[in-house]
Amino acid sequence: QKAADTNKAKVLKIGAEMTFPPFEFQEEGSKEYVGFDMDLAKAVAKQMGYTAEIQNIGFDGLIPALEAGNIDMIVSGMSITEERSKKIAFSKPYYKSGLSIVVKGDNNSITSFKDLEGKRIAVQIGTTGAEEARKIKDAKVREYNSNSEAYMELKAGGVDAVVNDLPVNEYYLTKSGEKNAKIVGDIVNAEEYGMAVTKKNTELVEKVNKAIDELKKNGEYEKIYVKWFGK
Ligand code: ARG
């Protein structure tokens, strides 16, 4: 019989979908999962005495993976919604976000959500953006597994707009070097991201909330924030 290895931290399995920079993504040519969420998830895990083990899972597969017990926690820029809260337990919010629209640089006919009526819109499957787009009258909503595909479709002219979280749209415009695209209109839906665990795991939610508080107090959260978003 093996003696219990008391020095080894317990593993906390975390799921995320990796086409959501700067929250979770892979740098070109790298297999490593990086981003604001990844740093924060690792810091939260460490604070609770765990090591984080991160898995790349399709966005619409994250809640099923949690429910099946394949992962312990979702940290994937997931907005806290009423609908999701019926199934899973969210931590306290850790990031304020919202939805916005990206169109091609030369598109002058779409300047707000109102203008999306009857238009072709690309979104990521299972997201709040997808849900919002489906509410738009006569819109032809195309759902993609990854955000990269949604942006590619816009570039190729297959859709008129992408609806996605504002910070991810901003990252796409500034960091991907995409010159022929722009963000238009106001933010819709103030949304907040939460880490999520199963409803049964009330103990873990409390620990996560405590860890977030501690990381805010000791400056670690601020450090991670500045690393990915600047001041
Ligand atoms: N915040 C949006 C939502 O909750 C989009 C999240 C997408 N996250 C991702 N890692 N692809 O639906």
Residues whose N, C-alpha, C, O or C-beta is under 5 A from the ligand:
A	BS01	LIG	E17 T19 F20 F59 S76 G77 M78 S79 G126 T127 T128 G129 D165
